[in-house]
Amino acid sequence: MKICLVSSHGGHLTELLRLMSAFKNHKVYLIVHKDDFTYNMRCDSISKYLIPVFFRLPLLLVDMIIISIYEIFFLVKERPNVIISTGAEIAIPIFILSKMFGIKTIYIESMARLNDISTTGKILIRIADIFLVQWVGLTTKYKKAKYAGKIL
C-alpha cells in the first residue's frame, strides 16, 4: 500500500512521525513544508516531497493555489492509496484534491486540541473519510469525530 503523510513542520510533523511503526511494510511518502528542520530530518525509509513555506496572510489564496500545484504533481506521479494528516493548512488542498483522485483520507486532530477542533479540522471534518481525535470529549461535540487513543 502507498501511504502519503501530510503535515506542516513542528508539532504536527512530530505527531505524524510517531505513527511510522504502523507503516513499516508499506511505501511511505511525506509531504511537508520545507524548512531547516525537515532538511535535517533523518527518515531514510520515507520519500520526501518538500513544499516551500508560504502563508502570507494577505496572499493566503495564492499560497493555497501554489501548494495545490505541488500536490497535484505528487498525486499524478505517486498515486497513493491513502492520505493521512495531522494538519495544518498544508493538508487542506490535498484532501480536496484527493476526492477528485478517489483517494481515501484520514485526518488526526492534534493532541493539543482538548475542547474544540482546529480551523483546519473544521474544514477537513467535512472532507475526510475518517476524522480522528485524541480526546474522548471531542466526540460528543463533533458527530463525525472518532476517538482512537492518543499518539504517544
C-alpha positions in Angstrom: 0.0 0.0 0.0 1.2 3.5 -0.8 0.6 5.9 2.2 1.1 9.6 2.0 1.7 11.5 5.2 1.0 15.3 5.0 2.0 17.7 7.7 3.3 21.2 8.4 6.5 21.2 10.3 6.9 21.3 14.1 4.4 19.5 16.4 2.1 18.3 13.6 5.1 16.5 12.0 6.3 15.1 15.3 2.9 13.6 16.0 2.7 12.1 12.5 6.1 10.6 12.6 5.2 8.8 15.9 3.0 6.6 13.7 5.8 5.3 11.5 6.0 1.9 13.1 2.4 1.2 11.8 3.5 1.7 8.2 6.7 -0.3 8.2 5.5 -2.8 5.5 4.2 -0.1 3.2 5.7 2.5 0.8 5.5 5.9 2.7 5.7 9.4 1.2 5.9 12.5 3.3 4.7 15.9 2.1 5.9 18.6 4.5 6.8 22.3 4.5 10.5 22.8 3.6 12.4 24.4 6.5 15.7 23.8 8.3 14.1 21.1 10.5 12.8 19.0 7.6 16.1 19.3 5.7 18.0 17.8 8.6 15.4 15.2 9.4 16.5 11.6 9.3 13.8 9.4 7.8 15.6 7.3 5.2 12.6 5.0 4.7 10.4 7.9 3.6 10.3 9.6 0.2 10.0 13.3 1.0 8.3 16.0 -1.0 9.2 19.4 0.4 6.9 22.3 -0.2 8.1 25.9 0.4 6.5 27.7 3.4 4.3 30.4 2.1 1.3 31.6 4.1 1.5 35.3 4.0 -1.9 36.3 5.3 -2.8 38.8 2.6 -1.9 36.2 -0.1 -3.4 33.1 1.5 -5.5 32.1 -1.5 -2.5 32.4 -3.8 -0.4 30.4 -1.4 -3.1 27.6 -1.4 -3.1 27.5 -5.2 0.7 27.2 -5.3 0.6 24.3 -2.7 -2.2 22.7 -4.7 0.0 22.6 -7.8 2.8 20.9 -5.9 0.3 18.4 -4.5 -1.3 17.7 -7.9 2.1 16.7 -9.3 2.6 14.4 -6.4 -0.8 12.7 -6.8 -0.4 12.2 -10.5 3.2 10.8 -10.1 2.8 8.6 -7.0 -1.0 7.7 -6.8 -1.1 6.9 -3.1 -3.9 4.7 -1.7 -4.5 6.8 1.4 -3.5 10.2 2.7 -3.0 10.7 6.5 -2.5 14.1 8.1 -2.2 15.8 11.5 -2.6 19.3 10.0 -2.2 22.1 9.5 -3.1 24.2 6.4 -0.9 22.1 4.1 -3.5 19.3 4.4 -6.5 21.3 3.1 -5.6 21.3 -0.7 -4.5 17.7 -0.8 -7.6 16.5 1.0 -9.8 18.4 -1.5 -7.8 17.1 -4.5 -7.9 13.5 -3.1 -11.6 13.4 -3.7 -11.0 14.0 -7.4 -8.5 11.2 -7.5 -10.6 8.8 -5.4 -8.0 8.6 -2.6 -9.1 7.8 0.9 -8.2 10.4 3.6 -7.6 10.2 7.4 -7.3 13.3 9.5 -5.9 13.1 13.0 -6.6 16.2 15.1 -3.8 17.5 17.2 -3.4 16.2 20.8 -3.3 19.9 21.8 -7.0 20.3 20.9 -8.9 19.4 24.0 -12.1 21.5 23.8 -12.5 22.4 20.2 -11.1 21.3 16.8 -8.6 23.4 14.9 -9.5 25.7 11.9 -8.0 23.0 9.6 -10.1 20.4 11.4 -13.3 22.4 11.0 -12.7 22.4 7.2 -11.5 18.8 6.9 -14.1 17.2 9.1 -16.5 17.7 6.1 -14.0 16.2 3.6 -12.0 13.4 5.4 -13.2 9.9 5.1 -12.1 9.2 8.7 -11.7 12.0 11.3 -9.9 11.0 14.5 -9.5 13.0 17.7 -7.2 12.3 20.6 -9.6 13.3 23.4 -12.9 11.5 24.0 -14.7 14.7 24.8 -14.5 15.9 21.2 -16.6 13.0 20.0 -19.6 14.5 21.8 -19.2 17.9 20.1 -18.5 16.5 16.6 -20.6 13.6 15.3 -18.1 12.5 12.7 -15.1 12.5 15.1 -13.9 9.2 16.3 -11.7 8.6 19.3 -8.8 6.3 18.6 -6.5 7.0 21.5 -3.5 9.3 21.8 -0.4 9.4 19.6 2.4 9.0 22.1 
